[in-house]
Amino acid sequence: MIRCTWLLLGSLVWAGPVNAQTVMRPDPPLDSARAAVRDAILILRDSLNTIDGAAARLQRDFRQASGPSLLSRARVMREACARSVRTVPSTRAAVQDAKLVEPSRRKQRSELVGAMDHLSGVLARCELDFTAMSRPGQAETVRGYGNDRAVRVQSALRKYENALRVFLGSMRIRLAPLLPSPRAAAG
């Protein structure tokens, strides 16, 4: 028993300090103004994620999908874009209402609002395009043009996400990543 104790103590001393351990501390709580901005951004992010997923499914299946499936995919894109179009104004208002005094934060907010305005226009166009493509008899239109329209929307999403990432960094707001990412599942 004593020999085992000495052996254990000797191995611990010989191994040295354990540097691989890290302590994870939670982020400090957000003040109410930053929490309101974060909450509004999360709602918009969730609605935009449905567009990304719908676009990924359309892009994945357009070659072998049946006509009714293509029309269904176009309807899903239309509905996702319509939901996000309705969500942008409240998110924009929450970002605009944030009381920011630092010039760098005001600049990042201005860039984010500009990205939201651009995104809003792209989403409105998405809703119109996919409304037309989701009508009966338009399956081959979806097959031929749906991916191009989806890529345009996804490009606007990426631009918005870049502006959002910079703004959130300046505000010191962390968002947990979405799991799983539809972009990873698109292949």
Secondary structure, 3 states (H helix, E strand, C coil): CHHHHHHHHHHHHHHCCCCCCCCCCCCCCCCHHHHHHHHHHHHHHHHHHHHHHHHHHHHHHCCCCCHHHHHHHHHHHHHHHHHHHHHHHHHHHHHHHCCCCCHHHHHHHHHHHHHHHHHHHHHHHHHHHHHHHCCCCCHHHHHHHHHHHHHHHHHHHHHHHHHHHHHHHHHCCCCCCCCCCHHHHCC
